[in-house]
């Protein structure tokens, strides 16, 4: 082996060692510059050939080119090795363990209050009641005055009302409705207009409706919420009595709670829109609440002034109204002790009703 050949072999081995020692692409490019750059060893050898004789140029040029190709091959091999190593690191970092259980998309469900709401509507619909809905921002007339509760009446202090910055034609402010009773007035008034001809003939077409919906009062504790849900019922006709009220509400409770083992009692009370008025209590005869009387509704015979404000004749129309908290009924049905659980959005709680 000639001296030049030995030097070129040593140069190739030196380059291969430098390339192998490069741990990153940047280090590899620095090593490349030592051998193939403008000031590199191979470039210097190529420049030195200019002073050689033609025959020697041919021989040495071929040897240098061969060494250069070997160095470039080593360079490309190391580049590929670094790329493969980086790819392997990425694959390891982004690896998916297919032995883990998948993340299932759980199905949604109705809220427990919505379940109770729909159940109430179905039960009363089966008894011939219509379902009415209306605005949640109401005038003073529909919220209070038409319900025999005029301005400055002391009964208004029973309700801590949210008022809004808007006044009606009577100068009284609008409010977030504190009950769904306004829908009783609206529905019965529309009934009077629709059946005007029949009323003129002396007929007494019945009014039978429930009004479920959101209501608002300034209250918040374990059994009260500033926003809550209420269902009010109204049945007016020629001979609708307290007996009909008791039968209707007892049948509703038995269907709603899916048991015949409960009792109803009426306690005298006061509401400006009914006279006489009562609170309705129920008592379960089995289960965790057995033996306890639980208040579930207010009720009474519709006051003649309210019937008049509906556009009906109180001498011909008589009947009852009641108002129940949908949230409270749901609490009793599902065994929930704190009303706030319904509105906190805890999926662990709500999943029980899915």
Secondary structure, 3 states (H helix, E strand, C coil): CCHHHHHHHHHHHHHHHHHHHCCCHHHHHHHHHHHHCCCCHHHHHHHHHHHCCHHHHHHHHHHHHHHHHHHHHHHHHHHHHHHHHHHHHHHHHCCCCCCCCCCCCCCCCCCHHHHHHHHHHHHHHHCCCEECCCCCEECHHHHCHHHCCCCCCHHHHHCCCCEEEEECCCCCEEEECCCCHHHHHHHHHHHHHHCHHHHHCCCCCCEEEEEEEEEECCCCECCECCEEEEEEEEEEECCCCHHHHHHHHHHHHHHHHCCCCEEEEEEEEEECCEEEEEEEEEEECCCCCECCEEEEEEEEEECHHHHHHCCCCCCCCEEEEEEEEHHHHHHHHHCCCCHHHHCCCCHHHHHHHC
